[in-house]
Amino acid sequence: MEASGDELSKFFGTVLPHLNEVQRRVVAGTMAVALGRGGKTAVAEASGLSRNTVVKAHGEVEAGMEPSGRLRQPGVGDRPAMYKQPGL
């Protein structure tokens, strides 16, 4: 698959604002796989995502990540208020 940097930038500029964190990685990883050699760098430059994020996304797509209802890993995020303020 071939795409110019301008075409990729337009694609990511249109799509990424509508996606959550996991969906962004799925789209970026899938595009990097589709582009083949040099795809990770091209996706990182066109999307504005860090290259490390694109490399992680590429690995997740290659490993066959499964759909999940979670945005983040279990245990990640802010502690519930009932633990921060006992008696709530």
C-alpha positions as CSV (number, residue, x, y, z in Angstrom):
1,M,0.0,0.0,0.0
2,E,1.3,3.4,-0.8
3,A,0.1,6.8,0.5
4,S,1.7,10.2,0.6
5,G,2.4,12.0,3.9
6,D,-0.3,14.5,3.0
7,E,-2.9,11.8,2.4
8,L,-2.0,10.1,5.7
9,S,-2.1,13.4,7.6
10,K,-5.6,14.2,6.2
11,F,-6.8,10.7,7.1
12,F,-5.5,10.9,10.7
13,G,-6.6,14.5,11.1
14,T,-10.2,13.4,10.2
15,V,-10.4,10.1,12.1
16,L,-8.4,10.4,15.3
17,P,-10.4,13.2,17.0
18,H,-13.4,10.9,17.1
19,L,-11.6,8.0,18.7
20,N,-10.7,7.0,22.3
21,E,-7.2,5.9,23.3
22,V,-7.5,2.2,22.4
23,Q,-9.3,2.9,19.1
24,R,-6.5,5.3,18.1
25,R,-3.9,2.6,18.7
26,V,-5.9,0.1,16.7
27,V,-6.2,2.5,13.7
28,A,-2.6,3.5,13.9
29,G,-1.3,0.0,14.3
30,T,-3.4,-1.3,11.4
31,M,-2.2,1.5,9.1
32,A,1.4,0.8,10.1
33,V,1.0,-2.9,9.3
34,A,-0.7,-2.1,6.0
35,L,2.1,0.3,4.9
36,G,4.8,-2.3,5.6
37,R,8.4,-1.2,5.8
38,G,8.7,2.3,7.1
39,G,5.0,2.3,8.1
40,K,5.5,3.0,11.8
41,T,7.6,6.1,11.1
42,A,5.1,7.3,8.4
43,V,2.2,6.8,10.8
44,A,3.9,8.6,13.7
45,E,4.8,11.6,11.5
46,A,1.4,11.8,9.9
47,S,-0.8,11.2,13.0
48,G,1.1,13.2,15.6
49,L,1.3,10.1,17.8
50,S,4.6,9.3,19.4
51,R,6.7,6.6,17.6
52,N,6.6,4.5,20.8
53,T,2.8,4.6,20.7
54,V,2.8,3.5,17.1
55,V,5.3,0.7,17.8
56,K,3.1,-0.5,20.7
57,A,0.0,-0.3,18.5
58,H,1.8,-2.2,15.7
59,G,2.7,-5.0,18.2
60,E,-0.9,-5.2,19.5
61,V,-2.3,-5.5,16.0
62,E,0.3,-8.1,15.1
63,A,-0.5,-10.1,18.2
64,G,-4.3,-10.0,17.4
65,M,-5.6,-7.9,20.2
66,E,-9.2,-8.7,21.1
67,P,-12.0,-6.2,21.5
68,S,-12.5,-5.1,25.1
69,G,-15.0,-2.9,26.9
70,R,-12.1,-1.3,28.9
71,L,-10.1,1.7,28.0
72,R,-7.2,1.0,30.3
73,Q,-5.7,-2.0,32.0
74,P,-7.3,-3.2,35.3
75,G,-6.0,-1.4,38.3
76,V,-5.0,1.7,36.3
77,G,-6.6,5.1,37.0
78,D,-7.7,7.1,39.9
79,R,-8.7,5.5,43.2
80,P,-12.4,5.5,44.0
81,A,-13.5,8.3,46.2
82,M,-14.6,6.0,49.0
83,Y,-11.0,5.0,49.6
84,K,-9.7,8.6,49.4
85,Q,-12.4,9.9,51.7
86,P,-13.6,7.2,54.2
87,G,-17.1,7.7,55.4
88,L,-18.3,9.0,52.1
